[in-house]
Amino acid sequence: MSLHLGENIPAGGIPVLYSFRRCPYAMRARLAIHAAGLQLEHREILLRDKAPEFLDASPKGTVPVVVAPSGVIEESLDIMLWALTQNDPENWLQNRNDSLDLIAQNDGPFKTALDRYKYANRHDNDPETWRALGSGTLENYDSILAQNAYLLGNQPRLADMAIFPFVRQFANTDRAWFDAQPWPHLLRWLNGHLTSPRFTAIMMKYPKWQAGDPPTLAPSA
């Protein structure tokens, strides 16, 4: 786990979560925190205008970041594991190694294809080529979900919650195209997550945080 000591760690107080609402990495961290029943001080960051306290905690400058009494956790998957290791009432960590294998595929080849599809103007490439490459992973998910309600069986696991925000991002790049694909099981899985009370809870809007603001505890139940 990527954890180091920082200068603005709360002294025995509630951990701080630096987040950005629309970031898929931050979404999956918030999903795990919510599932674990934890409440952190939520500090909403604007990526174009980052609070100096955030950069002091994590000079890499990307969300999510948790500042806890034990140290600073800078990677979304590490934050998920940190939260669920404290409390995992829904057994998301069951089949942990299988989840981590699927997440590695998501965070590697699929995320590369997603970025080059969604942000084609940044990469000077043909987005349809990368959409086709990413679609191979989505077709595989649909095949798995034809047999089970979730990626590793009939209950959600770490893989589902870590991967879902990126499938959402892929779908939203061209939702009409996505909905027209022959992936009924993937669509059912995605829409189930999108309409869940948990997703609604972790997608609450918060104003940009700045030093001196009263603490905001989140996510709400």
C-alpha positions in Angstrom: 0.0 0.0 0.0 1.3 3.5 -0.9 1.2 5.2 2.5 3.6 7.8 3.8 3.6 10.4 6.6 2.6 13.9 5.7 2.6 17.3 7.4 -1.1 17.9 7.6 -2.2 14.6 9.1 -5.1 15.0 11.5 -3.9 14.7 15.1 -6.1 11.8 16.3 -9.0 13.3 14.4 -11.2 12.1 11.6 -9.4 11.3 8.3 -9.6 13.7 5.4 -10.6 12.7 1.9 -9.5 14.9 -1.0 -11.8 14.2 -3.9 -13.2 15.4 -7.2 -16.7 14.4 -7.9 -16.4 13.3 -11.5 -13.1 11.5 -11.3 -13.6 7.7 -11.7 -10.7 6.9 -9.3 -12.2 9.1 -6.7 -15.6 7.5 -7.3 -14.4 4.1 -6.5 -12.7 5.3 -3.4 -15.9 6.9 -2.2 -17.9 3.8 -3.0 -15.6 1.7 -0.7 -15.6 4.3 2.0 -19.4 4.3 1.9 -19.7 0.5 1.9 -17.3 0.4 4.9 -19.6 2.8 6.8 -16.8 5.3 7.4 -17.2 9.0 7.5 -14.3 11.2 6.5 -13.9 15.0 6.2 -14.7 15.5 2.5 -12.6 18.2 0.8 -13.7 18.8 -2.8 -10.8 19.8 -5.1 -10.8 21.6 -8.4 -8.1 20.1 -10.5 -7.5 23.4 -12.3 -7.1 25.3 -8.9 -5.7 22.9 -6.3 -5.7 23.8 -2.7 -2.2 24.2 -1.3 -3.1 22.0 1.6 -3.9 19.2 -0.8 -0.5 19.6 -2.6 1.2 19.6 0.8 -0.4 16.3 1.6 0.3 14.8 -1.8 2.6 16.6 -4.2 1.5 14.3 -7.1 -1.7 16.4 -7.2 -4.2 13.8 -8.3 -7.2 12.6 -6.4 -8.3 10.7 -4.4 -6.0 11.2 -1.4 -6.8 10.2 2.2 -4.9 11.9 5.0 -5.3 9.6 8.1 -3.5 9.5 11.5 -1.5 6.6 10.1 -0.3 8.4 7.1 -1.3 9.6 3.6 -2.8 7.1 1.1 -2.4 8.3 -2.5 -3.9 5.6 -4.7 -7.5 4.8 -5.2 -7.2 1.1 -4.9 -5.2 1.4 -1.7 -7.9 3.6 -0.3 -10.5 1.0 -1.1 -8.5 -1.7 0.6 -7.8 0.6 3.6 -11.5 1.3 4.0 -12.6 -2.3 3.5 -9.9 -3.8 5.8 -11.5 -1.7 8.6 -15.0 -2.9 7.8 -16.3 -5.1 5.0 -20.0 -5.8 5.8 -20.8 -6.8 2.3 -17.8 -9.0 1.7 -16.4 -7.0 -1.2 -12.9 -8.5 -0.4 -14.1 -12.1 -1.0 -12.2 -13.4 -4.0 -9.7 -10.6 -3.5 -7.0 -11.9 -5.8 -9.5 -12.5 -8.6 -10.8 -9.0 -8.2 -7.2 -7.6 -8.3 -6.6 -9.4 -11.5 -9.6 -7.9 -13.2 -8.8 -4.5 -11.8 -5.2 -4.7 -13.2 -6.7 -5.3 -16.7 -9.0 -2.3 -16.2 -6.4 0.0 -14.9 -3.9 -1.0 -17.7 -5.1 -1.8 -21.2 -8.7 -0.8 -20.8 -7.9 2.6 -19.2 -5.4 3.3 -21.9 -8.0 2.6 -24.6 -10.6 4.7 -22.7 -8.3 7.7 -22.4 -7.5 7.7 -26.1 -11.1 7.2 -27.0 -12.5 9.9 -24.7 -9.7 12.4 -25.1 -8.8 11.8 -28.8 -7.9 15.4 -29.3 -5.2 15.2 -26.7 -3.6 12.2 -28.3 -3.9 13.0 -32.0 -5.4 9.6 -32.8 -8.5 8.0 -34.3 -10.9 7.5 -31.4 -12.8 4.7 -33.2 -9.6 2.6 -33.1 -9.4 2.9 -29.4 -13.1 2.5 -28.9 -12.8 -0.9 -30.7 -9.9 -1.9 -28.5 -11.8 -1.0 -25.3 -14.9 -2.8 -26.6 -13.0 -6.1 -26.4 -12.9 -5.8 -22.7 -16.5 -4.7 -22.5 -17.5 -7.7 -24.6 -15.7 -10.0 -22.1 -17.5 -8.4 -19.2 -20.9 -8.9 -21.0 -20.0 -12.6 -21.4 -19.2 -13.0 -17.7 -22.3 -11.1 -16.7 -24.4 -13.4 -18.9 -23.6 -16.1 -16.4 -23.6 -14.1 -13.1 -25.2 -11.0 -11.8 -21.7 -9.5 -11.0 -18.2 -10.0 -12.3 -17.2 -12.6 -9.8 -20.5 -14.3 -8.9 -23.9 -13.3 -7.7 -22.8 -10.6 -5.2 -20.8 -7.5 -5.8 -17.1 -7.7 -5.1 -14.2 -5.3 -5.1 -13.8 -5.7 -8.9 -17.3 -4.5 -9.6 -16.9 -1.4 -7.6 -13.4 -0.6 -8.8 -14.3 -1.1 -12.5 -17.8 0.3 -12.7 -16.8 4.1 -12.7 -14.6 3.5 -15.8 -17.3 1.6 -17.7 -19.6 4.5 -16.9 -17.0 6.9 -18.3 -16.6 4.8 -21.5 -20.4 4.7 -21.9 -20.9 8.4 -21.4 -18.4 9.2 -24.1 -21.1 8.3 -26.6 -24.0 7.0 -24.8 -26.2 6.5 -27.9 -23.5 4.3 -29.5 -22.9 2.4 -26.2 -26.6 1.7 -25.7 -26.8 0.3 -29.3 -24.2 -2.4 -28.6 -25.2 -6.0 -28.1 -24.2 -6.0 -24.5 -27.5 -6.5 -22.6 -25.9 -8.0 -19.5 -23.3 -5.2 -19.2 -26.0 -2.6 -19.6 -28.1 -4.3 -16.9 -25.0 -4.3 -14.6 -24.1 -0.7 -15.4 -27.6 0.7 -15.0 -27.9 -1.2 -11.7 -24.9 0.6 -10.3 -26.0 4.0 -11.7 -29.5 3.8 -10.1 -28.3 2.5 -6.7 -28.7 4.5 -3.5 -25.0 4.1 -2.9 -24.0 5.8 -6.1 -26.5 8.6 -5.5 -25.0 9.1 -2.0 -21.4 9.3 -3.2 -22.2 11.6 -6.1 -23.5 14.5 -3.9 -22.2 17.8 -5.0 -19.9 19.8 -2.7 -18.5 23.3 -3.2 -14.8 23.7 -3.7 -13.0 23.3 -0.3 -10.7 26.0 1.0 -8.9 26.4 4.3 -11.2 27.7 7.1 -14.3 26.0 5.8 -16.3 24.1 8.4 -15.7 20.3 8.1 -18.1 18.4 5.9 -18.5 14.8 6.9 -19.2 12.4 4.0 -20.5 10.3 2.5 -23.9 10.6 3.9 -25.8 7.3 4.7 
